Structures are given as structure tokens and as C-alpha cells.
Amino acid sequence: MRVTHSQADYCPHCGNPFQIIRVRFRFNGAATESVCPNCAIAAAEPEILANAERSGRIKRYVWRGLARMDSLNLRVKRIVAFIIGAVIVAGILRHAFHVYGGFSRPEIAAGALIAVPAVVLVIILLRKKR
């Protein structure tokens, strides 16, 4: 019994079967690159073309999202960046005080609460006058 293969598995010029030279793994599946050993003609796979159309649609949505993000106010971006930086610095300081300073968690919390009025006072004093 002879198994028939699709025409996509054979070279259109010499009729030899294509050899797989590379398999690329992606989020949406695996894609193979095949070449004829005699002619060195690469096979175009319909799955890759369908994935390219789908990825083009996804890229459009990503660019639209980035365009919306560009329209955000610069002040909002700075506030978000400042909050993320503050959380990271607070975590590093808490770790350093706990591990290297030998302070317990309640002592660190009490020190932070005592430092809040001092920080607010410094911010008020160093604020730009318009």
C-alpha cells in the first residue's frame, strides 16, 4: 500500500522530498523550514502564511495599544514610575535594615511611621515657589 503525500512535501522541479533543516518553536506552535537537497529550493508552508496573517493582526493591536499609551499625560507616567521606584527602594531598605541592621519588623514599621512626618516636612520646605 502506497501512502500519498501532499504536493507541498515534494520539490516542484525534481520531485525529491524536502528535508527539514530547522524547526522554530513559537507561542502558537512549531514551524519548520524545509529545503530540497538537489535544488536548494525552500518550501513555503501554508501554516506559516496563516500564522503571519495572525501575527500581523496581533502586531496591529499592540501598536494601537502603544499609541494609546503615548497619549497619556507625561505627569501620569512620572507618577507611576516614581511609585514603582519607591516600592523597590522601600523593599531594599527594609531588607537591609532587617538582615544587616538586626531590626525586627515592628521596629522597622515604627521607624517608618516616625519618618513620615519628617519626609512630609522636607517636601513642603523644598517645594518650588511659583
Backbone as a printed PyTorch tensor [residue, N CA C, xyz], in Angstrom:
tensor([[[  0.8440,  -1.1650,   0.0000],
         [  0.0000,   0.0000,   0.0000],
         [  0.8960,   1.2380,   0.0000]],

        [[  0.6410,   2.1290,  -0.9070],
         [  1.4630,   3.3280,  -1.0350],
         [  0.7390,   4.5120,  -0.4020]],

        [[  1.4990,   5.2500,   0.4350],
         [  0.9230,   6.4170,   1.0980],
         [  1.1750,   7.6230,   0.2140]],

        [[  0.1360,   8.3730,  -0.0750],
         [  0.2970,   9.5600,  -0.9110],
         [  0.5360,  10.7670,  -0.0170]],

        [[  1.5110,  11.5580,  -0.3980],
         [  1.8330,  12.7710,   0.3440],
         [  1.3090,  13.9670,  -0.4330]],

        [[  1.1730,  15.0660,   0.2630],
         [  0.7150,  16.2730,  -0.4320],
         [  1.8540,  16.8010,  -1.3030]],

        [[  1.5000,  17.6140,  -2.2740],
         [  2.4980,  18.1720,  -3.1780],
         [  3.4280,  19.1340,  -2.4560]],

        [[  3.0080,  19.6270,  -1.3060],
         [  3.8480,  20.5650,  -0.5570],
         [  5.0710,  19.8720,   0.0330]],

        [[  5.0570,  18.5330,   0.1120],
         [  6.1780,  17.7950,   0.6860],
         [  7.2670,  17.4780,  -0.3360]],

        [[  7.0350,  17.7730,  -1.6050],
         [  7.9850,  17.4310,  -2.6570],
         [  8.3960,  18.6680,  -3.4450]],

        [[  9.6060,  18.6460,  -3.9890],
         [ 10.1210,  19.7430,  -4.8120],
         [  9.3660,  19.7890,  -6.1360]],

        [[  8.9200,  20.9590,  -6.5680],
         [  8.1840,  21.0270,  -7.8330],
         [  9.0770,  20.8170,  -9.0610]],

        [[ 10.4140,  20.9660,  -8.9290],
         [ 11.3080,  20.8270, -10.0710],
         [ 11.8180,  19.4030, -10.2530]],

        [[ 12.3690,  18.8050,  -9.1800],
         [ 12.9770,  17.4800,  -9.3430],
         [ 12.1460,  16.3570,  -8.7260]],

        [[ 11.1570,  16.6790,  -7.9030],
         [ 10.2930,  15.6490,  -7.3460],
         [ 10.8240,  14.9820,  -6.0870]],

        [[ 12.0090,  15.3400,  -5.6150],
         [ 12.5470,  14.7600,  -4.3860],
         [ 11.8330,  15.3360,  -3.1660]],

        [[ 11.7390,  14.5470,  -2.1110],
         [ 11.0900,  15.0720,  -0.9030],
         [ 11.9700,  16.1410,  -0.2330]],

        [[ 11.3200,  17.1220,   0.3550],
         [ 12.0360,  18.1640,   1.0850],
         [ 12.6290,  17.5980,   2.3620]],

        [[ 13.7640,  18.1800,   2.8040],
         [ 14.3720,  17.8180,   4.0780],
         [ 14.1940,  18.9740,   5.0490]],

        [[ 13.8510,  18.6480,   6.2780],
         [ 13.6570,  19.6720,   7.2970],
         [ 15.0370,  20.1310,   7.7780]],

        [[ 15.2820,  21.4360,   7.7040],
         [ 16.5820,  21.9500,   8.1430],
         [ 16.4860,  22.6850,   9.4790]],

        [[ 15.2950,  23.2010,   9.8090],
         [ 15.1670,  23.9130,  11.0820],
         [ 13.7220,  23.8400,  11.5580]],

        [[ 13.5660,  23.6990,  12.8730],
         [ 12.2460,  23.7530,  13.4940],
         [ 12.2610,  24.9270,  14.4580]],

        [[ 11.3280,  25.8510,  14.2760],
         [ 11.2330,  27.0160,  15.1600],
         [ 10.0040,  26.8560,  16.0370]],

        [[ 10.2240,  26.9490,  17.3420],
         [  9.1320,  26.8390,  18.2940],
         [  8.6750,  28.2360,  18.6710]],

        [[  7.3670,  28.4380,  18.6160],
         [  6.7670,  29.7300,  18.9170],
         [  5.6500,  29.5200,  19.9230]],

        [[  5.0360,  30.6180,  20.3370],
         [  3.9270,  30.5190,  21.2760],
         [  2.7230,  29.8440,  20.6460]],

        [[  2.5400,  30.0170,  19.3440],
         [  1.3670,  29.4650,  18.6810],
         [  1.6490,  28.1340,  17.9890]],

        [[  2.7910,  27.4920,  18.2450],
         [  3.0970,  26.1970,  17.6590],
         [  4.4960,  26.1570,  17.0760]],

        [[  4.7770,  25.0810,  16.3670],
         [  6.0920,  24.9050,  15.7570],
         [  5.9870,  25.1310,  14.2500]],

        [[  7.0400,  25.7210,  13.6950],
         [  7.1110,  25.9400,  12.2500],
         [  8.4090,  25.3290,  11.7430]],

        [[  8.3390,  24.6390,  10.6120],
         [  9.5240,  24.0050,  10.0620],
         [  9.9640,  24.7260,   8.7990]],

        [[ 11.2560,  24.6880,   8.5580],
         [ 11.8100,  25.1880,   7.3040],
         [ 12.3840,  23.9920,   6.5600]],

        [[ 11.9150,  23.7790,   5.3320],
         [ 12.3330,  22.6290,   4.5360],
         [ 13.0200,  23.0950,   3.2690]],

        [[ 13.9820,  22.2710,   2.7820],
         [ 14.7460,  22.5920,   1.5790],
         [ 14.9240,  21.3160,   0.7600]],

        [[ 14.8960,  21.4890,  -0.5580],
         [ 15.1790,  20.3700,  -1.4470],
         [ 16.6920,  20.1220,  -1.4370]],

        [[ 17.1500,  18.8850,  -1.2440],
         [ 18.5880,  18.6340,  -1.2100],
         [ 19.2740,  18.8360,  -2.5620]],

        [[ 18.5490,  18.6930,  -3.6770],
         [ 19.1500,  18.8640,  -5.0050],
         [ 19.1020,  20.3110,  -5.4780]],

        [[ 17.9570,  20.9380,  -5.4010],
         [ 17.7550,  22.2700,  -5.9760],
         [ 17.9970,  23.4020,  -4.9850]],

        [[ 17.9730,  23.1100,  -3.7190],
         [ 18.0910,  24.1050,  -2.6510],
         [ 16.9340,  25.1000,  -2.6960]],

        [[ 15.7640,  24.6220,  -3.0680],
         [ 14.5640,  25.4510,  -3.0860],
         [ 13.8700,  25.2770,  -1.7410]],

        [[ 13.5400,  26.3870,  -1.1200],
         [ 12.8620,  26.3330,   0.1780],
         [ 11.3700,  26.1390,  -0.0380]],

        [[ 10.7560,  25.3810,   0.8500],
         [  9.3280,  25.1250,   0.7760],
         [  8.5750,  26.1940,   1.5500]],

        [[  7.5400,  26.7340,   0.9200],
         [  6.6620,  27.6890,   1.6010],
         [  5.5180,  26.9020,   2.2090]],

        [[  5.3790,  26.9960,   3.5170],
         [  4.3360,  26.2290,   4.1810],
         [  3.1190,  27.1130,   4.4140]],

        [[  1.9540,  26.5870,   4.1230],
         [  0.7470,  27.3920,   4.3020],
         [  0.4980,  27.7510,   5.7620]],

        [[  0.9660,  26.9090,   6.7040],
         [  0.7760,  27.2050,   8.1220],
         [  1.5190,  28.4820,   8.5030]],

        [[  2.7130,  28.6710,   7.9590],
         [  3.4980,  29.8600,   8.2680],
         [  2.7830,  31.0970,   7.7470]],

        [[  2.1840,  30.9940,   6.5550],
         [  1.4750,  32.1380,   5.9970],
         [  0.2670,  32.4910,   6.8430]],

        [[ -0.4520,  31.4750,   7.3300],
         [ -1.6050,  31.7430,   8.1890],
         [ -1.1530,  32.3720,   9.5010]],

        [[ -0.0340,  31.8820,  10.0440],
         [  0.4860,  32.4580,  11.2760],
         [  0.9580,  33.8850,  11.0450]],

        [[  1.5160,  34.1760,   9.8800],
         [  1.9760,  35.5330,   9.5890],
         [  0.7950,  36.4960,   9.5410]],

        [[ -0.3240,  36.0720,   8.9650],
         [ -1.5050,  36.9320,   8.9450],
         [ -2.0100,  37.1800,  10.3480]],

        [[ -2.0280,  36.1210,  11.1630],
         [ -2.4960,  36.2560,  12.5350],
         [ -1.5540,  37.1540,  13.3290]],

        [[ -0.2390,  36.9790,  13.1540],
         [  0.7110,  37.8100,  13.8940],
         [  0.6490,  39.2500,  13.4250]],

        [[  0.3200,  39.4930,  12.1390],
         [  0.1450,  40.8550,  11.6520],
         [ -1.0210,  41.5390,  12.3410]],

        [[ -2.0870,  40.7950,  12.5630],
         [ -3.2400,  41.3410,  13.2610],
         [ -2.8900,  41.6480,  14.7130]],

        [[ -2.1300,  40.7530,  15.3370],
         [ -1.7060,  40.9700,  16.7200],
         [ -0.7930,  42.1860,  16.8140]],

        [[  0.1200,  42.3310,  15.8510],
         [  1.0170,  43.4910,  15.8570],
         [  0.2410,  44.7870,  15.7290]],

        [[ -0.8210,  44.7760,  14.9140],
         [ -1.6400,  45.9850,  14.7890],
         [ -2.2640,  46.3580,  16.1210]],

        [[ -2.7860,  45.3640,  16.8490],
         [ -3.3970,  45.6410,  18.1500],
         [ -2.3590,  46.1590,  19.1440]],

        [[ -1.1480,  45.5960,  19.0980],
         [ -0.0930,  46.0550,  20.0080],
         [  0.2730,  47.4940,  19.7000]],

        [[  0.4260,  47.8350,  18.4130],
         [  0.7670,  49.2140,  18.0560],
         [ -0.3380,  50.1820,  18.4260]],

        [[ -1.5910,  49.7510,  18.2930],
         [ -2.6890,  50.6200,  18.7210],
         [ -2.6180,  50.8740,  20.2220]],

        [[ -2.3120,  49.8270,  20.9840],
         [ -2.1840,  49.9930,  22.4310],
         [ -1.0400,  50.9260,  22.7900]],

        [[  0.0820,  50.7960,  22.0780],
         [  1.2090,  51.6950,  22.3470],
         [  0.8740,  53.1300,  21.9750]],

        [[  0.1070,  53.3210,  20.9130],
         [ -0.2950,  54.6750,  20.5390],
         [ -1.1820,  55.2850,  21.6080]],

        [[ -2.0380,  54.4720,  22.2160],
         [ -2.8680,  54.9800,  23.3060],
         [ -2.0190,  55.3490,  24.5100]],

        [[ -0.9910,  54.5480,  24.7760],
         [ -0.1210,  54.8380,  25.9090],
         [  0.6540,  56.1300,  25.6940]],

        [[  0.9980,  56.4310,  24.4380],
         [  1.7120,  57.6720,  24.1500],
         [  0.8450,  58.8890,  24.4240]],

        [[ -0.4550,  58.7140,  24.3500],
         [ -1.3350,  59.8480,  24.5880],
         [ -1.5150,  60.1460,  26.0780]],

        [[ -1.0320,  59.2580,  26.9420],
         [ -1.1170,  59.5310,  28.3790],
         [ -0.2950,  60.7630,  28.7240]],

        [[ -0.7400,  61.4220,  29.7280],
         [ -0.0540,  62.6160,  30.1700],
         [  1.3150,  62.2450,  30.7420]],

        [[  2.3120,  63.0690,  30.4880],
         [  3.6630,  62.8170,  30.9850],
         [  3.6930,  62.7930,  32.5060]],

        [[  2.8320,  63.5820,  33.1200],
         [  2.7870,  63.6230,  34.5800],
         [  2.3360,  62.2770,  35.1560]],

        [[  1.3760,  61.6270,  34.5170],
         [  0.9010,  60.3170,  34.9770],
         [  2.0220,  59.2830,  34.8620]],

        [[  2.7630,  59.3250,  33.7620],
         [  3.8770,  58.3870,  33.5890],
         [  4.9220,  58.5820,  34.6810]],

        [[  5.2270,  59.8350,  35.0010],
         [  6.2180,  60.1010,  36.0450],
         [  5.7340,  59.6390,  37.4070]],

        [[  4.4570,  59.8230,  37.6940],
         [  3.9180,  59.3860,  38.9850],
         [  3.9960,  57.8740,  39.1090]],

        [[  3.6230,  57.1620,  38.0630],
         [  3.6820,  55.6900,  38.0980],
         [  5.1280,  55.2190,  38.2590]],

        [[  6.0540,  55.8330,  37.5310],
         [  7.4690,  55.4580,  37.6500],
         [  7.9880,  55.7590,  39.0540]],

        [[  7.5700,  56.8830,  39.6320],
         [  8.0050,  57.2400,  40.9850],
         [  7.4730,  56.2350,  42.0040]],

        [[  6.2230,  55.8180,  41.8660],
         [  5.6450,  54.8550,  42.8090],
         [  6.3540,  53.5070,  42.7100]],

        [[  6.6170,  53.0580,  41.5000],
         [  7.3280,  51.7780,  41.3360],
         [  8.7290,  51.8670,  41.9330]],

        [[  9.4340,  52.9690,  41.6830],
         [ 10.7620,  53.1540,  42.2630],
         [ 10.7290,  53.2210,  43.7780]],

        [[  9.7060,  53.8850,  44.3310],
         [  9.5960,  53.9910,  45.7810],
         [  9.3620,  52.6310,  46.4270]],

        [[  8.5450,  51.8110,  45.8060],
         [  8.2860,  50.4730,  46.3530],
         [  9.5630,  49.6300,  46.3180]],

        [[ 10.3240,  49.7230,  45.2300],
         [ 11.5700,  48.9540,  45.1300],
         [ 12.5770,  49.4240,  46.1730]],

        [[ 12.7360,  50.7400,  46.3240],
         [ 13.6810,  51.2710,  47.3150],
         [ 13.2390,  50.8940,  48.7210]],

        [[ 11.9370,  50.9700,  49.0100],
         [ 11.4480,  50.5950,  50.3350],
         [ 11.7290,  49.1240,  50.6360]],

        [[ 11.5500,  48.2710,  49.6500],
         [ 11.8430,  46.8450,  49.8520],
         [ 13.3160,  46.5950,  50.1230]],

        [[ 14.1680,  47.2890,  49.3850],
         [ 15.6150,  47.1170,  49.5860],
         [ 16.0270,  47.6240,  50.9630]],

        [[ 15.4950,  48.8010,  51.3540],
         [ 15.8360,  49.3380,  52.6800],
         [ 15.3280,  48.4390,  53.7970]],

        [[ 14.1030,  47.9270,  53.6560],
         [ 13.5660,  47.0360,  54.6940],
         [ 14.4130,  45.7810,  54.8110]],

        [[ 14.8060,  45.2210,  53.6830],
         [ 15.6620,  44.0280,  53.7130],
         [ 16.9950,  44.3400,  54.3770]],

        [[ 17.5970,  45.4720,  54.0150],
         [ 18.9000,  45.8300,  54.5860],
         [ 18.7950,  46.0680,  56.0870]],

        [[ 17.7570,  46.7950,  56.5360],
         [ 17.6000,  47.0430,  57.9760],
         [ 17.3400,  45.7470,  58.7290]],

        [[ 16.5740,  44.8390,  58.1350],
         [ 16.2430,  43.5840,  58.8160],
         [ 17.4360,  42.6280,  58.8720]],

        [[ 18.1100,  42.4410,  57.7480],
         [ 19.1870,  41.4490,  57.6790],
         [ 20.4840,  41.9920,  58.2750]],

        [[ 20.8880,  43.1780,  57.8300],
         [ 22.1890,  43.6970,  58.2340],
         [ 22.1290,  44.5370,  59.5120]],

        [[ 20.9940,  45.1880,  59.7610],
         [ 20.8730,  46.0240,  60.9540],
         [ 20.3780,  45.2640,  62.1640]],

        [[ 19.7030,  44.1550,  61.9430],
         [ 19.2090,  43.3430,  63.0480],
         [ 17.9130,  43.8600,  63.6460]],

        [[ 17.2020,  44.7310,  62.9450],
         [ 15.9320,  45.2500,  63.4480],
         [ 14.8160,  44.2740,  63.1360]],

        [[ 13.8270,  44.1980,  64.0510],
         [ 12.6720,  43.3370,  63.7970],
         [ 11.6570,  44.0910,  62.9300]],

        [[ 10.6370,  43.3760,  62.4600],
         [  9.6410,  44.0010,  61.6000],
         [  8.8650,  45.1110,  62.3050]],

        [[  8.4360,  44.9120,  63.5530],
         [  7.7290,  46.0180,  64.2290],
         [  8.6120,  47.2440,  64.4500]],

        [[  9.8910,  47.0460,  64.6910],
         [ 10.7990,  48.1870,  64.8590],
         [ 10.9510,  48.9650,  63.5460]],

        [[ 11.0230,  48.2510,  62.4360],
         [ 11.1240,  48.9050,  61.1250],
         [  9.8450,  49.6870,  60.8400]],

        [[  8.6810,  49.1020,  61.1380],
         [  7.4020,  49.7800,  60.9050],
         [  7.2900,  51.0360,  61.7640]],

        [[  7.6990,  50.9560,  63.0380],
         [  7.6390,  52.1240,  63.9170],
         [  8.5770,  53.2210,  63.4080]],

        [[  9.7650,  52.8560,  62.9720],
         [ 10.7000,  53.8370,  62.4240],
         [ 10.1620,  54.4980,  61.1690]],

        [[  9.4670,  53.7370,  60.3120],
         [  8.8810,  54.3020,  59.1010],
         [  7.7740,  55.2870,  59.4350]],

        [[  6.9490,  54.9520,  60.4360],
         [  5.8870,  55.8740,  60.8400],
         [  6.4500,  57.1530,  61.4480]],

        [[  7.5570,  57.0530,  62.1580],
         [  8.1900,  58.2420,  62.7260],
         [  8.8090,  59.0810,  61.6110]],

        [[  9.3040,  58.4490,  60.5490],
         [  9.9670,  59.1660,  59.4610],
         [  8.9910,  59.8670,  58.5200]],

        [[  7.7290,  59.4530,  58.4910],
         [  6.7560,  60.0440,  57.5640],
         [  6.5850,  61.5500,  57.7880]],

        [[  6.3690,  62.0340,  59.0230],
         [  6.2340,  63.4900,  59.1900],
         [  7.5010,  64.2540,  58.7850]],

        [[  8.6700,  63.6610,  59.0250],
         [  9.9160,  64.3250,  58.6480],
         [ 10.0150,  64.4490,  57.1250]],

        [[  9.6320,  63.4290,  56.3900],
         [  9.6760,  63.4620,  54.9280],
         [  8.6780,  64.4800,  54.3880]],

        [[  7.4850,  64.5220,  54.9660],
         [  6.4800,  65.4980,  54.5320],
         [  6.9870,  66.9140,  54.7680]],

        [[  7.6240,  67.1670,  55.9110],
         [  8.1720,  68.4870,  56.2150],
         [  9.2510,  68.8860,  55.2120]],

        [[ 10.1370,  67.9520,  54.8460],
         [ 11.1890,  68.2320,  53.8680],
         [ 10.5820,  68.5380,  52.5030]],

        [[  9.5520,  67.7920,  52.1100],
         [  8.9040,  68.0270,  50.8200],
         [  8.2630,  69.4130,  50.7900]],

        [[  7.6220,  69.7960,  51.8870],
         [  6.9910,  71.1200,  51.9400],
         [  8.0400,  72.2280,  51.8730]],

        [[  9.1380,  72.0620,  52.5730],
         [ 10.1750,  73.0940,  52.6010],
         [ 10.9260,  73.2090,  51.2770]],

        [[ 11.1210,  72.1060,  50.5740],
         [ 11.8800,  72.1290,  49.3240],
         [ 11.0210,  72.3230,  48.0830]],

        [[  9.7290,  72.5250,  48.2590],
         [  8.8210,  72.7080,  47.1250],
         [  9.1210,  74.0170,  46.4080]],

        [[  9.0000,  73.9890,  45.0990],
         [  9.2720,  75.1850,  44.3020],
         [  8.1670,  76.2150,  44.5240]],

        [[  8.5740,  77.4450,  44.6450],
         [  7.6040,  78.5330,  44.7940],
         [  7.3840,  79.1610,  43.4270]],

        [[  6.1470,  79.3550,  43.0310],
         [  5.8480,  79.9070,  41.7150],
         [  5.4160,  81.3280,  41.8320]]])
